[in-house]
């Protein structure tokens, strides 16, 4: 499902118990310097990540000061975030004008809050220019946080250079059938540089049968409920997408690669290291 760019007025773009992707939650909050916004999502753990600007987050009696150092866009520095336990209120104080992502996954057990600073990121780069798959992933809540988070995985994905493919070889994660695959609902929010760039999100529900494709633009949101889902950016443009994954029965993601294209795993440098970082 494609949700076109729009002013969401600080209301959830993907609310709790969404009919397509009930395991994830997504909001974008825009604040002027000095403004305060309270967020609470019963039954969902969340992570507050400034796309731009700097915030202080108060939750569970703790204060996490000066989160986020990016200026003009998501390419302008490293991401930072604050993990907020399930159902707990977080007070977001805008130190500067800010645009904040709020990512969530369904999970009932309250855990302890913590901050993820730029130095805590788990970064992996893989692919190549030759295979048109060169990209970098910055895990905000990745494998390093398994003992501190319930079901939520949060990352930022960047194409390296202009043009190319991401999410290839095509894979899916819509059915719990370990050890081959896990059910993880997924949500993306895209950005392009320059911001008038665009791309394509594919969703092929059955191997070797026609699927869906959406024209994605700056600030497009895409929901992945089932099927194989590669995406690409036009030549001459860079692409970024904020990624939220929520697991049904476990946090570790087990991707199932589309049989038709699985042999391509052998052609893309470093891809198995990328796969391992989601486990």
N, C-alpha and C positions, 0 to 999 in steps of 0.2 A: 504494500500500500504506500502510495506517495502522498505526503501532505505538503502542499505548496507553501512557499514562503509567505508569512503573514505576521502582523503584529498580534501576538497572543496576549498582550496586556497583562503579563505576569501570571497568566493562568496556564495550567498544565496543557501541554501539547499532546502528550500521551498520559492520560490519567490512570489512576489505580483501577485494576480490573478491566482494562481495555479488552473489548471482545476478540481482537485478533492476537494481541500480545499481552496477556494478563500478568506475565511474570516480570514486566519492566514498567518503569515510570520515567517521564521526561518533562522537564519544564525549562524555560528560558526566562530569567529574571533580569530586567534592565532597571538600573537605579542611577540617580544623580548622586554626586558627592554629598555625603551627609545623610542620605536617606537610609531607612531601615526596613527590612522585609523579614517576616517570620514564615518559615516553611515547616510543615509537619505532614507526614504521609503515613497514616496508620497502616500497619502490616507490611511496610516496606522500609528496608534500610536504604540510605541515600548517600550520595557523595556530591559535595558542592565544589564546582570547578569554575573559577573565573575564566571566561574566554578572553576577556580583556579587563583591565583595571585591577584594583586591589580592594580586598574586603577583610574585615575581621569577623570571625564566626564565634558565637557563644552558644554552647550547648552542654547539657549535663553538668552545669556548674563550672565548666572549663572555658577558657578564652584562647582562641587561636588567632593571633594577630598577624596582619599584613600578609594575607594569602593572595598570591597572584601578583606577578610583576610585568605582565605583558601590556604593551601600549596599543598600537593601532590595529593589530589583528592577531590571529592565532599563530602566525609565523614569527611574531615579535617577542621571542623569549620562550622559556620553558613553562609547561603547565604546573600548577599546584592545586591541592584540594584538601577538603576536610571530610572525613567519614563521620556520618551521623547515624546513630543506632536506630533500629526500627521503632517507628511511632513517636520519636522524640522531637520536640520543637527545637529548631535552630534559628537563632537571630542573626541575620546577615546585615552588617553595618558597612555601607559603602564608604571606603576611605577616599576613593576617586570615583568618577563616573565608571560604571561597570556593567558588563553583560555576563551573567553567571549561568552556567549549565547546572541543573540539578538532575542527577542520574539516580535511578532507584531500581531495586529488585525486590520481589516479594520474599519476605523473611520475617518471622515472628519473634525470634529470640533477641532481646536487646543485648548488645555487646558494648565495648568501651569506645568512645570517640577518639580520633587521632588525626593529626595533620600529615599530609604528604607534601614534602618540600621538593624543590627542583633536584636536590641531591639524592632523593630517595627513588627517583624514577628508574624503571627497568626498561632500557632502550634496546631495541633490536632492529637491525637493518638487513634486508635481504633482497634477492632478485638481481636483475641486471638490466642495463640499457638494451642489450641485444635481445633479451626476451620480452622487453616492454613491460617488465614487472617490478621495476626498482622502487622500493618504498621503505619507509622508516615507521616503526611503531613505538610510541611512548606509552608504556603501561603505567597508569596512575594507581589503579588497584589491580595488580597482577598476581603472578604466582608468589611473589614475596610476601603477600598479605593473607595467605590462606588461613593462618591461625587467628586472624583478627577480623575477618569478614565472613558473612554467611553464604550468600549466593551471587553476589554482585561482582562483575568484572567491568572495569572502565579503562578505556584506552583512547589515544589520539593517533590517527593514521595519516601519514603524509606520503604523497607521491614524491619520489626523488627525481627532480628534473620535470620537464613539461611533457604532458601526454602520458599515455600508458594505461595499464590495467592493474586492478587490485582485486583481492578475493579470488584469485585464480592460482592453481586449478580450481574449478568450481567445486564447492563443497556445501554440505547442509548439516544442520544440527537441530532436527525437529522431532526426534523420537528417542525416548530412553530405551536403549537396547545395548547395554554395556556387554563387552568392552568396545564395541564398534562405534557407538554414537551416543550422545546425550541430547536431551531436550533443553535447548537454550533459546528463549525469545531474544530478539535483537532489535535495536533501534539505532539509526544513524542520523546525524545532522551534518550537512555538507557545507563547506566553504571553498571558494575558488580564488585564485590569485592570477591575474586581476579579477575583481569580483564580478565581472560580466562574463567570465568563463562558464562553462557548463559541461555536463557529461551524461552518462547513461547508466542506469541501474537495471540489471537483468534479474529475472526471477523465473527459473525453469523448474516447475514442480515435479515433472517426470522426465527421467533421462531420455534424451532423443525425441522428445515431443515439444511442440511449440509452447513457449511460456509468455510471460509479460515483460515489458520494458517501459521504463519511465525516463523522461527527459528531466534530469536533475539540475537545479540551478543553485546559486548562492543562497544558503539558508534553507534549502529543501530538507525535509525530514522523511526518512524511509523506514517502514516497519517490515521486519522479516519474520513471518510466522512459520513458513515451511517452504522447502525447495532450495535449489542451488542458486547462488546469488552473487556472481561477479559484477564489478562495475568498472567504468573507464572514464577518462577525462579527455577532452579534445586536445589535439596537438597544439602546443604553444601555451598551455595553461597548467598551473599546479592545482592539485586537489588535496583537500583535508577532509577527514570526517571524524567526528566525535562518536565513539562507539560504546553502547551500553549492552551488556549481556546479562541475562538473569536465568539461572539454572533452575530446573524443576526439582531435581533430587540431589544435586551436588553442584559445587562451584566449578570444579575442573571441567573444561570444555573438551569434548571429544568430537572432532570433526569427521564427517564421512565424505570422502572425496568422490566426485561423480565418476563412475566407472569408465565412461567414454573418454575422460580427460585425465585419468589418474596417472598415466604414464608421464605426463608433463611434470610430475613431482621430481623426476630425475633430471630435468633440464633447468631448473630454477635454483641458483646458488643460495644456500642458507635457509631454504624454506622449512626444513624440518626443525631447525632451531626456533623459527617463528612458531611452529605448531606446538613445540614443547613449552613455550612461554605462556600459553593459555591453559596449561594443565595445572 
